Amino acid sequence: MHTTLEQLAAAGSTAGALVIVVCGVLVAAALVGAVALGIRVRRREPAPPRRSEQPTVPPSGPVREESGLREPNEVPRAGDDGDRLTPHQLGNAPTRPGRDQARPRWEGGSGGSFGSGGSGAK
């Protein structure tokens, strides 16, 4: 009686191993197919641009960052009749170029900022 159970157990493990091997082969085949499909799709795409087709610096040189002082653009007041302001009455930008473009400089003997170690005396 024990030999019959041993034979069934051995046959069951062989079937289980066979199922695992078949599943492994199917997964491997699916991965190979996915790579082949990716290669075919990649061949249909246009080639990347060559070095000569890349953007270049303009003849006038590289574009520089512009810096300047801005000041707030005041919101106009509505009239006394209580009409609301519409967007076109407000203007385009919340700031405008400052009248004085001179950069503020630190005064001599000033520490600069809080905690900089300076004396802080003016």
C-alpha positions in Angstrom: 0.0 0.0 0.0 2.8 2.4 0.7 4.4 1.8 -2.7 1.2 3.0 -4.4 1.1 6.2 -2.5 4.8 6.8 -3.2 4.2 6.3 -6.9 1.3 8.7 -6.9 3.3 11.3 -5.0 6.2 10.9 -7.4 3.9 11.2 -10.4 2.3 14.3 -8.9 5.7 16.1 -8.4 6.7 15.2 -11.9 3.5 16.8 -13.3 4.1 19.9 -11.1 7.6 20.2 -12.3 6.4 19.9 -15.9 3.9 22.7 -15.3 6.6 24.9 -13.9 8.9 24.2 -16.8 6.2 24.9 -19.3 5.2 28.2 -17.6 8.9 29.2 -17.5 9.3 28.5 -21.3 6.1 30.5 -22.0 7.4 33.5 -19.9 10.7 33.4 -21.7 9.0 33.2 -25.1 6.9 36.2 -24.1 10.0 38.2 -23.1 11.8 37.3 -26.3 8.7 38.4 -28.3 8.5 41.7 -26.4 12.1 42.4 -27.2 11.6 41.6 -30.9 8.5 43.8 -31.0 10.5 46.7 -29.4 13.3 46.3 -31.9 10.8 46.5 -34.8 9.0 49.5 -33.4 12.4 51.2 -32.8 13.4 50.6 -36.5 10.3 52.4 -37.7 11.0 55.5 -35.6 13.0 58.4 -37.1 16.7 58.5 -36.3 17.9 60.9 -33.6 19.2 64.2 -34.9 22.8 64.4 -35.9 25.2 66.9 -34.3 24.9 69.2 -37.3 21.1 69.3 -36.8 21.3 70.3 -33.1 20.4 73.9 -32.1 23.3 76.3 -32.1 24.2 79.6 -30.3 23.0 82.7 -32.3 25.7 84.7 -34.1 25.3 87.5 -31.6 26.5 85.2 -28.8 24.6 83.5 -26.0 21.5 85.1 -24.6 22.2 86.7 -21.3 20.0 87.1 -18.3 18.6 90.5 -17.9 18.4 92.0 -14.4 16.7 95.1 -13.2 14.8 96.5 -10.3 11.0 96.3 -10.5 8.4 98.2 -8.5 4.8 97.4 -7.9 2.2 98.6 -10.4 -0.6 100.1 -8.2 -4.1 98.9 -8.8 -6.3 101.7 -10.1 -9.2 102.6 -7.9 -12.8 102.1 -9.0 -14.8 105.3 -9.6 -17.2 106.7 -7.0 -20.2 105.3 -8.8 -19.2 101.8 -7.5 -18.5 100.2 -10.9 -16.2 97.2 -10.8 -12.8 97.2 -12.6 -12.6 94.9 -15.5 -9.4 92.9 -16.4 -8.5 95.2 -19.3 -8.5 98.2 -16.9 -5.9 96.6 -14.6 -3.1 96.4 -17.1 -0.8 93.5 -18.1 1.8 93.1 -15.3 1.7 93.4 -11.6 5.1 95.2 -11.7 6.8 97.8 -13.9 10.5 98.8 -14.3 11.7 100.9 -11.4 12.5 104.6 -11.9 15.9 104.2 -10.3 17.9 101.2 -11.6 20.9 101.8 -9.3 21.5 98.8 -7.1 21.5 99.4 -3.3 25.0 98.8 -1.8 26.0 98.0 1.7 27.2 100.9 3.8 30.7 100.7 5.3 30.7 99.3 8.9 27.4 97.6 8.4 27.1 93.9 9.2 25.1 93.1 6.0 22.5 90.8 7.3 21.3 89.3 10.6 23.8 87.0 12.1 26.6 87.8 9.7 29.0 88.6 12.6 29.3 92.3 11.8 29.0 95.0 14.4 25.6 96.1 13.0 26.5 99.8 13.7 25.7 102.3 11.1 
